Amino acid sequence: MAEREIIWHLPGFCYFRQLNYAVITLMEKYPERFREGYRIGSVYGTFPGAIWNGGRVVMGIAGKKDIETTLKLYNSKGVPVRFTWTNSVLEEKHIYDTYCNLIMRLADNGLNQVLVNSPVLEQYIRQEYPNYKLISSTTKRIRNMEKLKEELEKDYYLVVLDYDLNHDKKALEAIEPYAERVEILVNEVCYPGCDLREQHYLQQSRLQLEFDATTVFPCPNRSTQRTFEECKKRPAFISNEQIGDYIERGFRNYKIAGRGMPIDFVKESYLYFLVKEENQAFIRGKIDELISQFQNTRQVKKQR
């Protein structure tokens, strides 16, 4: 495992900005405390209020200065920002959105990335913003092997595997020749085979377009505890004990879920997957220290 570089993709570049920056900083400062050969390959998510966003509804707005500051925060560390432009109900009229195009122009430096789902938006991005690496989103829900192979034959930088296939031995064997271009979601909180997941993605896409933050999706699992310990019990979860088998097969890219989840869920996910077990308490303390410093600095700036 130590001989191969293993790449991790973290959620919520806006909402978990302080946590993500703390982890990236600590990986630089204390590399011996983290699992050998691991690095951060991207931070994914959206700036609030962007109508191209999919997967989760994110309301609000970010000004130009805030966008530039966030991009610089990650890019200065060599970490790409990956936009979740996976709204699946977009029409041609939506691709000219001023705000989303502003974001794309500000981030157009050859480092940053885009998750795609909508064909009309993907075509537009390929034409207007060719410097971006495009990633095929798990929101496409591709579970048919022939279709999955077709997707992997296309010129995507990566293809995010549907979590229903996480432990499907035949599927993993079939796509092993493409392993370096596959990204695996290791801590999905939903249950495999959920019949409502595609409807949920469609609903979230429509709500993002309508700026509707109040309508709730009737998910049968809404009452389930939203903790990392509960997530570890889910059938699609890939444990640290199991992940070595995936790495040996050549799978190098792993995605940590967390958009829309509590910050403690995300922090515990990072500690579990990225940090050596004997160092987790130490790094947890350092994360809390750094976040406290960030918040104090921000408060002082506000008071000036």
N, C-alpha and C positions, 0 to 999 in steps of 0.2 A: 504493500500500500504506500509506503514512504517514497518509492521510486517514481510514482505517478503523481502529477499535479491534479488535485481534486478541486473542482470549482463550485462555489456555492452562490446562490442567488437569493438575496434577502428582500423581504416585503416592506412596503410603506416608506418610500424615500422621503415623503413629507411628514406623515403622521408619526413615524418612528425615527425621525431624523436624528434626534439626540442619541437614542439607543444605538442606531446604526453607526453613527460617527464614533461613538464610544468603542464599539466592538472593533471597527476598522483600525482605530488608533491603538487599541490594546494588542491587536494582532501584530502590529508593527513593533510595539514596545516590548512585548513579552512573547515572542514567537515560540519559545520553548514550552509555554503553558498551553498552547493550542495543538490540535492534532497535526501530525507531521504531513506536509505536502498540501495542506488546505489553504485556499485563498478565496477572497471575495471576487466573484466575476461580474456582479451587477447588483444594483438595488432597483427594485421595480415598484411601480405604482403610478400615480397621477398627480398633477397639480389640481387642487379642488376646483370643481365646476366645469371641467373640460368635457364637452359633450362626446368626444371620441372615446372617452373612458368606458370600460366595460368590466364585468365581473362583480363589481361592488359599486353602489352609488356613492359618490363623494361630492358633497355640496360645498359651496363657498367660492372664493376667488383668490388668486395670488397676483400681486402686482409684478411689474417687470423687474423691479429691484429684488424682490423676494425670489423670483424664478432664477435670476442670475446668481444670487447668493447660494441657493440650494445646489445648482448645477456646479458651481465652483467648489463647494464643500466636498462633493464626491469626486469630481473630475480631477481636482488637485491631488488627490490620493491615487489617481489612476483607475478609479472605479467608475464604470459606465452607469449612467442613469437609463433605465429601461421603462419606456412608457407603455402602459396597459391600454393601448388603443384597440380594444377588443369589443367595442359596441357592435352588436350583430344586426342592428336594424337601421343602420345608416343608409341614407339616400345620397344621390350626387349633390344635392343642395347643401348637405351638411359638411362636405369636405372643404368648403371655402370658409368655414368658421374662422373669424378673425383671431380669437383667443388661442385656439389650438394651433393655428399656423404661426402665431407669434412664438409659442413655446417651441415649435419645431425649428424655427429660424434661430432662436437663441441657443438651442442645444446642438445645432448642426456643425459639429466639429470633428466628425469621423470616429468619435469614441462611443457615442451614445447609441441606444438601441430602441426597437419598437416591437412589441407583441401585436400581432395582427390576427383578425378574424374576418372582417368584412372585405370582400373582393374589390368593391368600389374604392374603399379607402386604401387598400394595399396598392392598387394600381396607381392611385394618385401619389402616394408616398414614393413609390419606385420612380415615378417621373419627375416629381418636384424636389425630392430629398434623397437622392441616390447614395449619399454618404452614410445613411443609417443601415445597421445590420438588422435584418428582419427575422423575427422568431415566430413560428407558427404556434398559436395559443392552444392550451388544453381546453379552452372553452368551445373549440370545434367538436369535441367529444368524438374523436375518431377511434373506433374500437375494432373496425373491420381490418383484417390484416392486409388485404390487397390495397385498400385505401390508405392505410398507414404507410405502406412501402412507397406508394405513389407520392405521398406527402414528403417522405424522406428523400425522394429522388429530385424534388424541386430545389431551387436555389435558396432555401432558407438557411440562415446561419445555424439555427437550432430548431428542433421540433419538440415541444413539451408533451410528454406522454400522458395519455388519459390515465388517471389514477386507478381505474378499474383493471388496468393491465399490470399494475405494480408487481404482483406475485403470480402472474400468468407465465408459467415456464415456457410454454410453446411460443407465446408472443415474444418473450425476451430472447429466445433462441433465434426466432425469425428475423429480429431486427438487430441482432448482434453485429452484423457487418457494418451497420450504421451507428454503432454505439457512441462514437465520439460526437455525433450530432444530435443525440437524444438527451433531453433534460427530464429528470425524474422528480416528481413531487413527493417528498418523503413523509410529510406529516399532515396529510389531508384530513379534515375533521368530518367530512361527509361520509356516508356509508356507501360501499360499492353497489353498483347497479341501481342507484336511485333513479326512479322513473320521472322524477320531477326536476332533475337538475337542469336539463335543457330549457324547460319552461322558466326556471328560476333565472337563468342567464338572460333569456329574452325579456323577462319582466324588468330585470335590473337595467338592461339597455334602454328600454322604453322610459323608465323612471329617470334615468340620467338625462335623456333628451327633454323630458318634461319638467326637470328640476323638482321632482317629487321626492321628498325625503321622509314622507309619512306613511305611505302605503306599505304594508307588511306582506311578505310572501308567506303563504300558509304551509310552512315547512313542518313536517311531522317530528323533526328532531330539534325544534327550537328550544324545547325545555331541557335538552341534554346539557350537562355541565360543560362550560367552555374553559376547560383547563388542559394543560399539557399532559398531566397524568391521565386524564380521561382519553385524550387523543391517542396515547400510546396503546390503548386497548382496541383501537379501531382496526378492522381487517386490512386496510390499505397502508397502515403505518409500516415504515421500514426502520428497523432498529439499528443501532450501531453494531450489534453482533451480526446482523444480516448484510449490512452495507458492503462489507468486504467482498462478498460474493459478486455484487454488482460491479464493483471496481475491477475485480479480476476478469470480468467479462468485457471490460473496456469502457463502461459507462463512467463518464468523468464529471458530468454536470448534474447538480442537485439543487432543487428549489425548495425553500422553506416557506410554507404557507403562513399567512398571518394577517392579511388585509381584513379589516372588520373585526379582528379579534382583540381581546384585552392585551395590554402591553406586557403583563406578566406571562401570558401564554407565549408571546414572541420571545421574551428574554429567556425563559426556560428552554425554549426550542434551541436558541443559539447556544446556550451553555451545554446542553445535551449533545448536540451534533458537532460543535466546533471545538469545544474545550476538552482537554484530557480530564478524565473523571476526578483524579486527585487534585486538580487545580480549579474545579468549578466554584468552590466557596471563595477562593482568592479572587477570581475574575468577577464573580458576582459583586463582591465588595468594591472592586475597582470600577465596575460599570456604574454602580450607585454613586460613587464618589464623583466620577466625571459628569454624570447627569446633574448632580447637585451643583457642581461648579458651573456648568453651562447655564443652569437656571438662575443662579446668583448673579452671574455676569450679565445676563439678559435683563434682570431686574434692575441692576445698577444703571445700565444704559437707559432704561425707561425713565428712571428718576432724574436723569440729567436734563 
